[in-house]
Amino acid sequence: MHKLLIITTCLVLVNTQNSGDLDSLLGEIFDKPPRTNVKPGSGPKSCVTKDENPGECVIYYLCNENNTIVTDGSDVIDIRMKTGQCEFYLDVCCELPNKKNPDEVITPPPPPARKDCGWRNPDGVGFRITGDDNHETNFGEFPWMIALLKHEPVDPNDPNSETLNIYLGGGSLIHPSVVLTAAHYVDKPQKLRVRAGEWDTQTRQEIYPYQERDVAKVKIHKDYNKHTLFYDVALLFLSVPMQLAPNVGLVCLPVERQLPRAGTNCFATGWGKDQFGRDGKYQVILKKKELPVVDRNACQKALRKTRLGGLFELHSSFMCAGGQGSDTCTGDGGSPLVCPVEYEKDRYEQVGIVSWGIGCGQDGTPGVYTDVSKMRAWIDDKIVAEGYEPRAYVA
């Protein structure tokens, strides 16, 4: 009944030694990104620049007409590029006299600093993409987005076995030391790790690196019900705080029991499947879906038309969004639904946590989310109990 209760144990988000078997597994699970059969950075490739000068293919931020890194979005990269001299979409053809040493450590200047929580980067950080015909986000567009990972050895019986980061679902960074997610992914003992600043899961060529932290403590709502998913919310306290960066930031939380009006357009993000069932593929690049908030009564009415039956009652811990042909899907569980903060351009607050649904919205049925505004008092209480300040996520 609950699509997001399905947890794959073969979705790997990198941290292994190279293995042909693992490469094949990734190819089967993920949509293939542009030209990923060519390993980026495996050696210089000769090319000819647009000015017909000899050059070499280098990662985009190593080449600029002024030998400086562009941070205002004027680097435009086509993520669907499948032709051209450079075989990886983040590489560009750079004139030889201007090519920097590929081994040189580049420390790009950050974009203008924005304090506090909730700031989205609509044009990305460091570059802007084109070819985003499948709802891909820009790099760093939603800096609070977290990938929730299960860390385990390939061979549990071998103490020297390589380890894998197995993707479970999503989450959001609400404090440098705290991640908000769904309880149904963390309600059993397991070694958890979180990743912030991730974008394209099959490359490390982005201008700013992702950050990983182990989870030291898990707090699940006392009224959580694993059968019905009531109060489907959990807090993950990290062993070491995340370092805020251009691609790593905090999301704001709403005022207690205050939801946006029905019809408000919001964003859900995640690496989840593009459709329900065996034919669905997990996503390589972080995706976004613009979804309207759905009135509670209208949502319950729509859900009663499904296999849930005409007497189904939507629990008070839930809210709804979407139902217009596409929605969040398997693997998006725990991911944030964020809505605009009134009168503050590009600032967002998290109103929902992806919880469950019927199908993936193809039949017009809204998706069901944990109502964060109704969890706010519980969140504040647990945050304070661990010695942290709730003001980190106050808009």
N, C-alpha and C positions, 0 to 999 in steps of 0.2 A: 504493500500500500504506500509506503513512504519511499519515494525514489531515491532520496539522498541518504538512506540507510545503507545503500550499496557501497561497499568500500573495496576498491581493487587492491590487490597485493602485488601488482606487477608494474605499477607506474613509477618509474624511477626518475628523480630530478637531479641526477648527477652527484657524484662524489665516489666514483669507483675507479679502479684501474681500467685501462682500455681493454675491451673484450669484444670479439666479434659477435658472440652470443648476445651481449647486452646491446650492441649496436642494432642487431636485427630486432630485438625486443622493442627498442625505442621506435624503430621504423613502423612496427606493427601497431603500436599504441597511439603514437602521435600523428597528427597531420604532418606531412613532411614540409619543413620550411624551405624557403628558396635556396636551391643549390647547396643543401647541407651535405651532399655527397663529397664536397671538397672541404677539406679541413682548413679553416682560416688560420693564417699565420704560419703555414707549413713551409713557406719559402717565398722569396720575391718572384713576382711574375711580371714580365715586361709588358708594356702597353703603350698606347699612344694617346696623349691628352687631347682634349677638345680643341686645343690650339695646334694640334699635329706635331707636338714635341715628344721626344722619347720620355718614358716614365716607367714607374713601377707601381704595382697595386699595393696599397698600404691601408691600414685601418683608418677610417674617415677622419678621426681627430688628430692624426699625425700629419695631416696635410692641409694647409690653408694658404691663401695667397699672401698673407702677412706672417706666416709661421706662428700664428696664434690660434687658439681654440675658440670656435664660435659657440656662444652660449645663448644667443638670442633667437634660436630657432631658424636661422638662415641656412643652415645645413639641412637640405631636404633629401631624405633617403627613401627610395622606393622599395618597400619590403617585398614586393611581388616581382622585382627585377629578375628575369631568368635568362637574359641575354646580355652580351657585352663582354669586354675584355677581362674584367675582374669577376671572379667566380663566386664571390660571397657578397651578400647584399650590403654589408657594412664596410666593404672595401671600396676605395676610390683610386682612380688613376692619377698619380701625382708626378709632377716634373721632377727629374732627378736632382737638380740643384737645390730644390726646396724640400726634398724628402728628409725627414728627421730619422735618427737612428731608431729602428724598431725596438731596440732593447732599452731605450731611454725611458725612465719613469716620467709619465706626464701627470702633472697636477693642475688640472684646469681650474680657472677661477670659478667659484660658484655663482649661480644666478643671484639676483638681488634677494637679500635675506628677508624672509617673512616669518615673523614670530608667531608663536602659539599654534593651535591645532587647525586642521581642516582645510589647508590650502591645496587646491588642485593645480596642476600645471597643464592646462589644456593643450599647449603647443609642445609639451615635452620638455626634457632637460638636455641641452647640448645638441639635439637635432630634432627635426620634425619629419614624420613619415608621410609618404603617399602610398597608394596601393592598398589602403586599409579597407578592402571591400568585404571583410568578414568581421567587422566590429573590433579590430585590433586597437589597443590603446597606444598612445605615444609612450616612449620611455620616460618613466618617472611621473606619468600623468596623475596616478593615484598613489602617492608615496606611502600611504598607510597600509597598503595591501600586503598581506602575509601569506606565505605558503606554509602549511602545516605538514610536517614530515614525521614519519616513524623511522627511527634509526636502528638498523639491525644488521647482523652479519649475514653474508650470503650462505655460509655453512655454519649453523649454530654449534656444531660439534667440533669445529676447528677453531682453536683459540687465536690463530693467526689469520683467520679468514678476512678477506676484504669486506667492507661494509657498504651498505646501500642506504640512501635516503629515499624512502618510499612515500610518495605523495598521498596524503589522506584527504585534505580539503583546504579551505581558506580560513583567514582570520583577519583581524585588523589591529594595528598598533595604536593603543589609546594612551600609553605612557611608555617612556623608554624601556621600562622593565615589565610591561604588562601587555598581553595580547588578549583580545576578546574573540571568542569563537563559539561554535555550537557544542553543546554537551555530548551529543551523540557520537562524536568522533574521539572523545577523550575520556569516556566513562569506564574504561578498563585499564589495568596496569600495562604500561608500555613505555619505552624510552622515546620521548618526544623531542623534536627539534623544530625551530621555526626559522624561516628565511625571510628577510626584508630586503626590498630593493631589487627583487627579481623582475625580469621582463620576458626575455626570450630564453626559455629553459634549455636550449641546445647550444648556447654560446656564452662565453665569458668576455666577449669583445666590446661590451658596452662601456661607455666613458666612465661610469662610476660602478664599482663592484657591489654585489649583493653582500649582505651580512647574515651570518648564521649564529644562533644561540641555542643552548640546551635549555629545556624547560625544567626548572627546579621544583615547582609546586603547581598542582592543579586544583582549582576550586570550582565545584559544580553546584548549581542552585539546589537547595535542599528539597525543593518540590519537583525536581526534574523527574519525569516519568519516561522511561526508555521505550515503553510500548505506544504511548500516545504522543510523545515528544512535547508534552506540556513543559513550560519553563526550560526550553532547550537553549541553555546559556552556560558558558564556562569562562573562567579567567585563567590564563597561563602566566605564572610568574617566572621570569627568566633568571638564569644563573648570573648573567652579566647584562647590564643595560645595552640597548642598541645605541649606536652613535648617530645622532640626527645628521642627515646629509641631504644634498639636493634630491636624491631619489629615495630617501627614507624620512618619513615624517609621521605626525600623529593625526588622528581623526578626532573631530569633536563629537560629543554625545548630546542628545537633546535634553531639554528640560523634562523633569519627571512628568509622565502622563500627558505629554504634549506632542501629538502627531501632526505632520503636515496635512493640509486639506486634500481630499480626494481629487485626483487629477493632476497633482503636482508631479512633474517629471523628475525622476531620480535615476541614479546609476547603480547597477549591480556589476561587479567585476569578478573574474575568476578564470581558472584554467580548465574548467569542467568540460564535459562532453558537449558536442554540438547537437546531438539528438539522443533520445532515450533508446536503450536497447543495445544489442550487440554491434550494430552498425555505427554507433556513435564513436567519435574520436576525441580523445583529450586534446587540448589546445597547446600549441608550442609557445605562442606569444600571448600575453595576458589580454583577455578580451573584456569588453564593456557592453552592457545592454542598457539602453534608456527605457525605463519602465515607469508608468504612472502609478501612483498610490491608488488603491481601489477601496471604495467605501466598504466597511465591514459587512453590512447587510447584503450588499450586492455580491460580495465575495462568497458569503455563506450560501446565497441562492445559487451561484454558479457551481459551487462544490457539491451541492445537493443533486445536481444533474449528472454527476459522475457516479462511479461505482460505490461512493460513500453512502449514497442513498438519501432519500427525501427527509429523513429525520436527523441528519448530521448537524451537530452544533459546533461552531468554531469557537475554540477555547479563548478565554480572555487574554491569554499570554501571547496570542498571535496577532499579526496584521498581514495585509495582502498587498501585492503589487503585480503589475504585468497583465498577462492574459490577452495580449494582442498579437498572437502569432508566434512569439518566441519568448523564452524565459530562461531563468537559471536552470541548471540541469545537474545530472549526476557528477559528483566531484566538486561542485560549487558550494557544498554544505559548509557552513561556518563563515562564508564570505560576507562582506558588508554590502548593505543597501544604503546608499548615501543620498541625501536630498540637500538642495541649496539652503544656505543660511540667508534669511531675508535681509535685503539691503546690503549684502556684502558679496561683491562679484568674485566668483571662483572659490568661494568658501563653502564647505559642506559639513554636515553632521550625519552620523550614522543612525538611521531610524530602525533598521532591520538587520537580522542575521539570517542568511539563507538556511531554511530548515527542511521543508518538504513540499511536495506538490503532486499533481496527477499528470503524468507525461512530462513534457517540457514546454507547456504553454501552446503547443501547436493547435489544440482544439479550442483555444480561447479561454481556458480556465486559468485564473490567476495563480501565481505562486504564493506559498505561505511562508512567512518570516516570523522569527521571534521579535516581539515588539520591544525594542531597546528602551523606549521611554518608560515602560512598565517595569523594566529591570534596573532602572537607574538607582533606586535606593539600595538595592542589593549590591550593585557594583560599587557604589560609594562606600558602603559598609566594609566590603572585603578589601578595597584599596586602602582605606584608613587603617584597618586591622593589620595590614602588612607594612605600615609605616610610610605609605606614599600619599601624595597630595592629589585629590580629585581635580584641582584647578588645571591640571595638565590637559584635560579634555573638555574644558569649559570654553565655549565660544565667546 
